[in-house]
Amino acid sequence: MTYPFKAVSLTYKKAPLGIRELLALDEASCSCLLHKLQHELGLSDLLVLSTCNRTEVYYAAEKDQSAAIIEALGQVKGIADSPRWQSYFMALNSSQAAVQQLFEVALGLDSQVVGDMQISNQVKRAYQRSAEADAAGPFLHRLLHSVLAANKRVQQETAFRDGAASTSYATLELVQELTATMAQPRVLIVGLGEIGKDICRHFGKSKRFAEVTICNRTRLTAELLAAENGLHVLDFERIADGLQAADVVISSLAAPTPFFTRDLVGSLPQERPTLFIDLSVPRSVAPELESTPGVTVYNIDTIQHKASQALAQRLAAIPHVQAIIQESMVTLHAWTREMQIAPTIQRLKSMLELLRQQEVGRFQKKVSPDEARRLDEVTKSLTQKFLKLPVLQLKAACQRGEAEQLTILLTELFALEMRS
Protein backbone atom coordinates (compact mmCIF):
# COMPACT_ATOMS: atom_id res chain seq x y z
CA MET A 1 0.00 0.00 0.00
CA THR A 2 1.27 3.47 -0.82
CA TYR A 3 -0.67 5.38 1.86
CA PRO A 4 1.73 6.43 4.69
CA PHE A 5 -0.02 4.53 7.50
CA LYS A 6 2.08 3.43 10.47
CA ALA A 7 1.85 2.06 14.00
CA VAL A 8 3.82 1.94 17.23
CA SER A 9 2.99 -0.99 19.47
CA LEU A 10 3.68 -2.15 23.04
CA THR A 11 2.36 -5.69 23.62
CA TYR A 12 2.69 -8.72 25.86
CA LYS A 13 5.10 -10.20 23.30
CA LYS A 14 7.92 -7.83 24.26
CA ALA A 15 6.78 -6.12 27.45
CA PRO A 16 6.18 -7.82 30.82
CA LEU A 17 3.12 -7.00 32.88
CA GLY A 18 4.97 -4.43 34.98
CA ILE A 19 5.85 -2.36 31.90
CA ARG A 20 2.39 -2.75 30.34
CA GLU A 21 0.64 -1.52 33.47
CA LEU A 22 3.06 1.40 33.78
CA LEU A 23 2.12 2.58 30.26
CA ALA A 24 -1.54 1.51 30.17
CA LEU A 25 -4.14 4.17 29.38
CA ASP A 26 -7.66 4.56 30.70
CA GLU A 27 -10.42 6.17 28.62
CA ALA A 28 -9.53 9.72 29.69
CA SER A 29 -5.82 9.17 29.02
CA CYS A 30 -6.56 7.70 25.59
CA SER A 31 -8.50 10.84 24.71
CA CYS A 32 -5.73 13.03 26.11
CA LEU A 33 -3.04 11.26 24.05
CA LEU A 34 -5.24 11.37 20.96
CA HIS A 35 -5.66 15.13 21.33
CA LYS A 36 -1.93 15.61 21.94
CA LEU A 37 -0.91 13.62 18.86
CA GLN A 38 -3.50 15.32 16.68
CA HIS A 39 -2.92 18.93 17.71
CA GLU A 40 0.70 19.01 18.87
CA LEU A 41 2.31 16.53 16.46
CA GLY A 42 -0.15 17.14 13.62
CA LEU A 43 -0.79 13.44 13.01
CA SER A 44 -3.90 12.23 11.18
CA ASP A 45 -5.84 8.97 10.82
CA LEU A 46 -5.19 8.40 14.52
CA LEU A 47 -6.30 5.40 16.56
CA VAL A 48 -5.22 5.01 20.21
CA LEU A 49 -5.83 1.54 21.62
CA SER A 50 -4.99 0.42 25.17
CA THR A 51 -5.96 -2.91 26.74
CA CYS A 52 -4.48 -5.20 29.39
CA ASN A 53 -2.22 -6.69 26.71
CA ARG A 54 -1.23 -3.69 24.61
CA THR A 55 -0.91 0.03 24.15
CA GLU A 56 -0.83 0.97 20.45
CA VAL A 57 -1.07 4.06 18.30
CA TYR A 58 -1.94 3.91 14.60
CA TYR A 59 -1.34 7.05 12.56
CA ALA A 60 -0.64 8.54 9.12
CA ALA A 61 2.64 10.38 8.53
CA GLU A 62 5.35 10.43 5.90
CA LYS A 63 8.14 9.81 8.45
CA ASP A 64 8.45 7.53 11.48
CA GLN A 65 6.99 9.36 14.49
CA SER A 66 7.34 6.52 17.01
CA ALA A 67 9.89 8.30 19.23
CA ALA A 68 7.69 11.42 19.47
CA ILE A 69 4.61 9.28 20.15
CA ILE A 70 6.36 7.38 22.96
CA GLU A 71 7.49 10.68 24.46
CA ALA A 72 3.91 12.02 24.27
CA LEU A 73 2.68 8.82 25.93
CA GLY A 74 5.20 9.36 28.72
CA GLN A 75 3.96 12.93 29.18
CA VAL A 76 0.35 11.76 29.45
CA LYS A 77 1.39 9.14 32.01
CA GLY A 78 3.62 11.58 33.90
CA ILE A 79 6.79 9.58 33.17
CA ALA A 80 9.81 11.78 32.61
CA ASP A 81 12.17 9.15 31.18
CA SER A 82 9.85 7.54 28.60
CA PRO A 83 12.71 6.92 26.08
CA ARG A 84 13.96 4.35 28.60
CA TRP A 85 11.02 2.14 27.63
CA GLN A 86 11.48 2.51 23.87
CA SER A 87 13.03 -0.94 23.46
CA TYR A 88 9.74 -2.51 24.55
CA PHE A 89 7.90 -0.90 21.62
CA MET A 90 7.73 -2.07 18.02
CA ALA A 91 7.50 0.45 15.17
CA LEU A 92 5.57 -0.63 12.08
CA ASN A 93 6.54 1.86 9.39
CA SER A 94 5.06 0.21 6.31
CA SER A 95 1.36 0.62 5.59
CA GLN A 96 1.09 -3.10 4.83
CA ALA A 97 2.52 -4.07 8.23
CA ALA A 98 0.47 -1.52 10.20
CA VAL A 99 -2.80 -2.48 8.48
CA GLN A 100 -2.15 -6.19 8.98
CA GLN A 101 -1.36 -5.56 12.66
CA LEU A 102 -4.70 -3.82 13.18
CA PHE A 103 -6.59 -6.62 11.41
CA GLU A 104 -4.85 -9.28 13.52
CA VAL A 105 -5.42 -7.34 16.75
CA ALA A 106 -9.11 -6.61 16.08
CA LEU A 107 -9.91 -10.16 15.00
CA GLY A 108 -8.13 -11.73 17.97
CA LEU A 109 -5.18 -13.31 16.17
CA ASP A 110 -2.70 -11.22 18.16
CA SER A 111 -4.35 -11.67 21.55
CA GLN A 112 -2.85 -13.63 24.42
CA VAL A 113 -6.14 -15.53 24.38
CA VAL A 114 -6.38 -16.24 20.66
CA GLY A 115 -9.82 -15.36 19.36
CA ASP A 116 -10.68 -13.16 22.35
CA MET A 117 -13.93 -11.40 21.44
CA GLN A 118 -13.48 -8.50 23.85
CA ILE A 119 -10.70 -6.92 21.78
CA SER A 120 -13.02 -6.22 18.82
CA ASN A 121 -15.26 -4.14 21.09
CA GLN A 122 -12.22 -2.27 22.41
CA VAL A 123 -11.14 -1.48 18.84
CA LYS A 124 -14.66 -0.22 18.09
CA ARG A 125 -14.50 2.12 21.08
CA ALA A 126 -11.08 3.39 20.03
CA TYR A 127 -12.42 4.09 16.55
CA GLN A 128 -15.48 5.87 17.97
CA ARG A 129 -13.16 8.03 20.06
CA SER A 130 -11.15 8.96 16.93
CA ALA A 131 -14.27 9.71 14.92
CA GLU A 132 -15.71 11.94 17.66
CA ALA A 133 -12.42 13.85 17.87
CA ASP A 134 -12.33 14.27 14.09
CA ALA A 135 -8.99 12.43 14.11
CA ALA A 136 -10.06 9.80 11.57
CA GLY A 137 -9.63 10.57 7.88
CA PRO A 138 -11.03 8.73 4.84
CA PHE A 139 -8.36 6.02 5.03
CA LEU A 140 -8.99 5.15 8.69
CA HIS A 141 -12.76 5.18 8.15
CA ARG A 142 -12.39 2.76 5.25
CA LEU A 143 -9.87 0.62 7.14
CA LEU A 144 -12.11 0.23 10.19
CA HIS A 145 -15.10 -0.51 7.97
CA SER A 146 -13.02 -3.32 6.41
CA VAL A 147 -11.82 -4.56 9.81
CA LEU A 148 -15.33 -4.70 11.27
CA ALA A 149 -16.68 -6.42 8.16
CA ALA A 150 -13.89 -9.00 8.39
CA ASN A 151 -14.68 -9.50 12.07
CA LYS A 152 -18.29 -10.26 11.17
CA ARG A 153 -17.15 -12.80 8.56
CA VAL A 154 -14.91 -14.52 11.11
CA GLN A 155 -17.86 -14.80 13.49
CA GLN A 156 -20.16 -16.22 10.82
CA GLU A 157 -17.82 -18.34 8.70
CA THR A 158 -15.27 -19.87 11.09
CA ALA A 159 -14.93 -21.70 14.40
CA PHE A 160 -12.37 -19.16 15.57
CA ARG A 161 -14.66 -17.78 18.30
CA ASP A 162 -15.95 -21.17 19.43
CA GLY A 163 -15.08 -22.69 22.78
CA ALA A 164 -14.56 -21.17 26.21
CA ALA A 165 -11.28 -19.36 25.69
CA SER A 166 -12.19 -15.89 26.88
CA THR A 167 -10.48 -14.23 29.84
CA SER A 168 -13.74 -14.16 31.79
CA TYR A 169 -14.52 -17.85 31.27
CA ALA A 170 -10.94 -18.83 32.02
CA THR A 171 -11.37 -16.98 35.33
CA LEU A 172 -14.43 -19.07 36.16
CA GLU A 173 -12.59 -22.30 35.30
CA LEU A 174 -9.57 -21.34 37.43
CA VAL A 175 -11.73 -20.45 40.43
CA GLN A 176 -13.63 -23.72 40.09
CA GLU A 177 -10.35 -25.62 40.14
CA LEU A 178 -8.90 -23.68 43.07
CA THR A 179 -12.03 -24.13 45.20
CA ALA A 180 -12.67 -27.76 44.28
CA THR A 181 -12.01 -28.91 47.86
CA MET A 182 -14.08 -26.17 49.50
CA ALA A 183 -17.58 -27.07 50.61
CA GLN A 184 -19.36 -23.81 49.80
CA PRO A 185 -16.94 -21.18 48.49
CA ARG A 186 -17.94 -17.52 48.57
CA VAL A 187 -16.88 -15.18 45.77
CA LEU A 188 -16.57 -11.39 45.77
CA ILE A 189 -16.34 -9.67 42.35
CA VAL A 190 -15.04 -6.08 42.51
CA GLY A 191 -15.21 -3.72 39.53
CA LEU A 192 -17.73 -3.96 36.72
CA GLY A 193 -15.98 -2.97 33.52
CA GLU A 194 -16.44 -5.10 30.44
CA ILE A 195 -14.48 -8.07 31.81
CA GLY A 196 -16.11 -7.73 35.24
CA LYS A 197 -19.59 -7.85 33.72
CA ASP A 198 -18.72 -10.94 31.67
CA ILE A 199 -17.38 -12.65 34.78
CA CYS A 200 -20.61 -11.89 36.64
CA ARG A 201 -22.62 -13.51 33.86
CA HIS A 202 -20.47 -16.65 33.91
CA PHE A 203 -20.60 -16.93 37.71
CA GLY A 204 -24.34 -16.26 37.67
CA LYS A 205 -24.82 -19.36 35.52
CA SER A 206 -22.60 -21.55 37.71
CA LYS A 207 -24.14 -23.61 40.53
CA ARG A 208 -20.76 -24.29 42.15
CA PHE A 209 -20.68 -21.36 44.61
CA ALA A 210 -22.62 -20.75 47.79
CA GLU A 211 -22.74 -17.00 47.28
CA VAL A 212 -21.47 -14.61 44.62
CA THR A 213 -21.42 -10.94 45.63
CA ILE A 214 -20.59 -8.00 43.40
CA CYS A 215 -19.21 -4.67 44.52
CA ASN A 216 -18.84 -1.56 42.39
CA ARG A 217 -18.23 2.13 42.96
CA THR A 218 -21.52 2.84 41.17
CA ARG A 219 -24.10 0.80 43.08
CA LEU A 220 -26.80 1.11 40.39
CA THR A 221 -24.58 -0.72 37.89
CA ALA A 222 -24.09 -3.52 40.41
CA GLU A 223 -27.81 -3.72 41.21
CA LEU A 224 -28.80 -4.05 37.54
CA LEU A 225 -26.20 -6.76 36.93
CA ALA A 226 -27.11 -8.57 40.15
CA ALA A 227 -30.79 -8.63 39.20
CA GLU A 228 -29.91 -9.96 35.75
CA ASN A 229 -27.73 -12.79 37.10
CA GLY A 230 -29.14 -13.62 40.53
CA LEU A 231 -26.19 -12.25 42.50
CA HIS A 232 -25.81 -10.28 45.74
CA VAL A 233 -24.71 -6.64 46.02
CA LEU A 234 -22.30 -5.09 48.50
CA ASP A 235 -21.83 -1.35 49.02
CA PHE A 236 -18.36 -0.25 47.97
CA GLU A 237 -17.89 1.45 51.35
CA ARG A 238 -18.29 -1.97 53.04
CA ILE A 239 -15.69 -3.76 50.95
CA ALA A 240 -13.61 -4.60 54.04
CA ASP A 241 -16.60 -6.63 55.34
CA GLY A 242 -16.84 -8.37 51.97
CA LEU A 243 -13.18 -9.35 52.14
CA GLN A 244 -13.70 -10.94 55.55
CA ALA A 245 -16.49 -13.14 54.17
CA ALA A 246 -14.98 -14.07 50.79
CA ASP A 247 -12.90 -17.10 49.88
CA VAL A 248 -12.16 -15.68 46.43
CA VAL A 249 -11.83 -12.04 45.41
CA ILE A 250 -11.90 -11.23 41.69
CA SER A 251 -10.83 -7.68 40.89
CA SER A 252 -11.04 -5.79 37.61
CA LEU A 253 -10.93 -2.34 39.19
CA ALA A 254 -9.58 0.47 37.03
CA ALA A 255 -7.21 2.57 39.12
CA PRO A 256 -3.71 4.04 38.67
CA THR A 257 -2.41 2.39 41.88
CA PRO A 258 -3.25 -0.88 43.69
CA PHE A 259 -6.51 -0.78 45.64
CA PHE A 260 -6.02 -3.99 47.63
CA THR A 261 -3.05 -3.17 49.84
CA ARG A 262 -1.55 -4.82 52.92
CA ASP A 263 -3.35 -2.28 55.11
CA LEU A 264 -6.72 -3.32 53.67
CA VAL A 265 -6.06 -7.05 53.49
CA GLY A 266 -3.73 -7.56 56.45
CA SER A 267 -6.53 -8.29 58.92
CA LEU A 268 -7.88 -11.29 57.01
CA PRO A 269 -7.90 -14.55 59.01
CA GLN A 270 -4.87 -16.67 58.05
CA GLU A 271 -6.61 -19.94 58.94
CA ARG A 272 -8.99 -19.39 56.01
CA PRO A 273 -6.86 -18.66 52.89
CA THR A 274 -8.10 -15.97 50.52
CA LEU A 275 -7.54 -16.18 46.76
CA PHE A 276 -7.15 -12.95 44.77
CA ILE A 277 -7.65 -12.98 40.99
CA ASP A 278 -6.30 -9.67 39.68
CA LEU A 279 -7.50 -8.90 36.14
CA SER A 280 -6.61 -5.21 36.23
CA VAL A 281 -3.87 -3.44 34.29
CA PRO A 282 -2.42 -1.56 36.13
CA ARG A 283 -2.70 -4.18 38.88
CA SER A 284 -5.30 -3.54 41.57
CA VAL A 285 -3.73 -6.01 44.03
CA ALA A 286 -0.46 -4.77 45.50
CA PRO A 287 2.51 -7.02 44.63
CA GLU A 288 3.53 -7.31 48.31
CA LEU A 289 0.34 -9.25 49.00
CA GLU A 290 1.83 -12.19 47.12
CA SER A 291 4.07 -12.77 50.16
CA THR A 292 1.32 -12.22 52.74
CA PRO A 293 0.46 -15.35 54.78
CA GLY A 294 -2.96 -16.74 53.92
CA VAL A 295 -3.19 -14.84 50.61
CA THR A 296 -2.60 -16.23 47.12
CA VAL A 297 -2.62 -13.90 44.11
CA TYR A 298 -3.14 -14.76 40.43
CA ASN A 299 -2.72 -12.02 37.82
CA ILE A 300 -3.95 -11.44 34.26
CA ASP A 301 -1.03 -13.31 32.69
CA THR A 302 -1.89 -16.44 34.68
CA ILE A 303 -5.52 -16.28 33.58
CA GLN A 304 -4.74 -15.70 29.94
CA HIS A 305 -2.18 -18.49 29.87
CA LYS A 306 -4.85 -20.84 31.17
CA ALA A 307 -7.35 -19.66 28.59
CA SER A 308 -4.82 -20.28 25.84
CA GLN A 309 -4.72 -23.97 26.75
CA ALA A 310 -8.25 -24.50 25.38
CA LEU A 311 -7.61 -23.28 21.86
CA ALA A 312 -7.22 -26.35 19.63
CA GLN A 313 -10.42 -25.63 17.72
CA ARG A 314 -9.58 -21.98 17.31
CA LEU A 315 -6.04 -22.67 16.21
CA ALA A 316 -7.39 -24.91 13.46
CA ALA A 317 -9.46 -21.97 12.17
CA ILE A 318 -6.51 -19.57 11.96
CA PRO A 319 -5.76 -20.22 8.24
CA HIS A 320 -9.36 -19.33 7.40
CA VAL A 321 -9.12 -16.13 9.46
CA GLN A 322 -5.84 -15.23 7.77
CA ALA A 323 -7.45 -15.77 4.36
CA ILE A 324 -10.28 -13.39 5.31
CA ILE A 325 -7.70 -10.80 6.37
CA GLN A 326 -5.80 -11.13 3.09
CA GLU A 327 -9.00 -10.78 1.04
CA SER A 328 -9.95 -7.70 3.03
CA MET A 329 -6.50 -6.18 2.59
CA VAL A 330 -6.57 -6.75 -1.17
CA THR A 331 -9.90 -4.92 -1.38
CA LEU A 332 -8.57 -2.12 0.84
CA HIS A 333 -5.44 -1.87 -1.31
CA ALA A 334 -7.55 -1.47 -4.44
CA TRP A 335 -9.60 1.24 -2.75
CA THR A 336 -6.42 3.02 -1.60
CA ARG A 337 -5.14 3.10 -5.16
CA GLU A 338 -8.44 4.47 -6.42
CA MET A 339 -8.37 7.09 -3.65
CA GLN A 340 -5.20 8.48 -5.25
CA ILE A 341 -6.97 9.12 -8.57
CA ALA A 342 -10.13 10.53 -6.97
CA PRO A 343 -8.92 14.16 -7.15
CA THR A 344 -8.20 13.83 -10.90
CA ILE A 345 -11.63 12.31 -11.53
CA GLN A 346 -13.29 15.05 -9.50
CA ARG A 347 -11.43 17.81 -11.39
CA LEU A 348 -12.41 16.23 -14.71
CA LYS A 349 -16.05 16.03 -13.61
CA SER A 350 -16.00 19.64 -12.41
CA MET A 351 -14.44 20.86 -15.66
CA LEU A 352 -17.01 19.07 -17.82
CA GLU A 353 -19.90 20.24 -15.64
CA LEU A 354 -18.69 23.83 -15.87
CA LEU A 355 -18.51 23.61 -19.69
CA ARG A 356 -21.95 21.98 -19.80
CA GLN A 357 -23.52 24.71 -17.69
CA GLN A 358 -21.88 27.44 -19.78
CA GLU A 359 -23.19 25.97 -23.03
CA VAL A 360 -26.67 25.30 -21.65
CA GLY A 361 -26.76 28.86 -20.35
CA ARG A 362 -26.10 30.23 -23.84
CA PHE A 363 -29.27 28.62 -25.23
CA GLN A 364 -31.69 28.73 -22.29
CA LYS A 365 -33.02 32.20 -23.19
CA LYS A 366 -33.76 31.06 -26.74
CA VAL A 367 -35.88 28.01 -25.85
CA SER A 368 -39.07 27.30 -23.92
CA PRO A 369 -38.93 26.04 -20.31
CA ASP A 370 -39.81 22.52 -21.47
CA GLU A 371 -37.06 22.59 -24.08
CA ALA A 372 -34.61 23.96 -21.50
CA ARG A 373 -35.41 21.04 -19.19
CA ARG A 374 -34.81 18.53 -21.99
CA LEU A 375 -31.60 20.29 -22.98
CA ASP A 376 -30.38 20.02 -19.40
CA GLU A 377 -31.20 16.28 -19.25
CA VAL A 378 -29.56 15.53 -22.59
CA THR A 379 -26.34 17.39 -21.78
CA LYS A 380 -26.09 15.74 -18.35
CA SER A 381 -26.46 12.33 -19.97
CA LEU A 382 -23.79 13.15 -22.57
CA THR A 383 -21.41 14.37 -19.85
CA GLN A 384 -21.84 11.17 -17.84
CA LYS A 385 -21.23 9.01 -20.91
CA PHE A 386 -18.14 10.99 -21.81
CA LEU A 387 -16.79 10.54 -18.28
CA LYS A 388 -17.44 6.83 -18.09
CA LEU A 389 -14.58 5.62 -20.28
CA PRO A 390 -11.81 7.81 -18.75
CA VAL A 391 -12.93 6.81 -15.24
CA LEU A 392 -12.96 3.11 -16.11
CA GLN A 393 -9.54 3.44 -17.75
CA LEU A 394 -8.16 5.21 -14.68
CA LYS A 395 -9.50 2.50 -12.35
CA ALA A 396 -8.09 -0.24 -14.57
CA ALA A 397 -4.74 1.56 -14.63
CA CYS A 398 -4.86 1.59 -10.80
CA GLN A 399 -5.06 -2.18 -10.72
CA ARG A 400 -2.08 -2.40 -13.09
CA GLY A 401 -0.10 0.15 -11.08
CA GLU A 402 -0.08 2.57 -14.04
CA ALA A 403 -2.50 5.25 -12.82
CA GLU A 404 0.19 7.90 -12.42
CA GLN A 405 1.00 8.06 -16.14
CA LEU A 406 -2.66 8.25 -17.16
CA THR A 407 -3.38 10.87 -14.49
CA ILE A 408 -0.57 13.06 -15.84
CA LEU A 409 -1.87 12.62 -19.39
CA LEU A 410 -5.45 13.58 -18.50
CA THR A 411 -4.27 16.53 -16.40
CA GLU A 412 -2.20 17.91 -19.30
CA LEU A 413 -4.78 17.09 -22.00
CA PHE A 414 -7.64 18.92 -20.24
CA ALA A 415 -5.49 21.46 -18.36
CA LEU A 416 -7.01 20.27 -15.11
CA GLU A 417 -4.44 21.97 -12.85
CA MET A 418 -5.29 25.32 -14.43
CA ARG A 419 -9.01 24.74 -13.87
CA SER A 420 -8.79 23.47 -10.27
Buried (B, 14 or more C-beta within 10 A) or exposed (E): BEBBBBBBBBBBEEBEBEBBBBBBBEEEBBBBBBBBBBEEBEBBBBBBBBBBBBBBBBBBBEEEBBBBBBBBBBBBBEBEEBEEBBEBBBBBBEBEBBBBBBBBBBBBBBBBBBBBBBBBEBBBEBBEBBBEBEBBBEBBBBBBBBBBEBBEBBEEEBBBBEBEBBBBBBBBBBBBEBBEEBEEBBBBBBBBBBBBBBBBBBBBEEEBBEBBBBBBBEBEBBBBBBEEBEBBBBEBEEBEEBBEEBBBBBBBBBBEEBBBBBEBBEEBEEEEBBBBBBBBBBBBBBEEBBEBEEBBBBBBBBBBEBBBEBBEBBEEBBEBBBEBBEEBBEBBBEBBBBBBBEEBBEBBBEBBBEEBEEEBEEEBEEEEEEEBEEBBEEBEEEBEEEBEEBBEBBBEBBEEEEBEEBBEEBBEEBEBEEEE
